[in-house]
Amino acid sequence: MPLSIDGTREIDEYLAARRSQQVAILPESPLLWHHTRRGSAYTGTGLTNAIRPLLRGLKIRTETGRLPRVHDFRHTFALEALLRWYRSGADVQAKLPLLATYMGHVSIASTEYYLKLVEPLGVSASERFARHCGDLVTTQISTGGEL
């Protein structure tokens, strides 16, 4: 989906601000940078403190009424990536190392913390299982065989 005129303008202003602060635009440069720390990346606490006023102003709350944490966004990102992969028929197991790397983890084990089973993910995984193994399970059960 193309960006709106307002979205394009915001990105242009963001890139102009980076250039004016002489923050490099390189693959290894942080996407979100702290303007008072000469372009260094935000810490988790710094990013939390920076987005809280925005979340309060927009009245964005979790289901329990609290402000979302940075890790809540990471959870959502990881789960949405899995859902996209399941829905597109991608090899989820092969993609997990990519997700771990993208999230800055050394291994998939660290990424597992973010991969909670939620209903849409369970449904997608169950549907995939049924497509690939449904006949086997149905056949085994109907013939009285052991699984």
C-alpha angles and dihedrals in degrees: 000000000000118000120257120248089256092050092049091049091051092052091048090051091047092052091046089052090051091051093047090053089045092239109163119244099215132133090255094048116105114258092216112044135184108240094202092052097057096259100313119147120268118256117231090256093045092051091047091052091047096051099040095081089049093050092046092048092050091044092234110166137163121249088269092054099252127121113268117255124225087252090057087063090048090051091051092047093051094046093046090051090054092047092051090051094048092047093048093048093244123158097261094189091055091048097050094083088053091052091049091051093046091052091050097251125143092219144006088257090072091047092053088074088070096045105086119166108251125174099261091048092047091050093049093047092047092049091050091048091050092050093051103033106014094104092051093051093044092048094048094048096044093049093046092245123151119257 
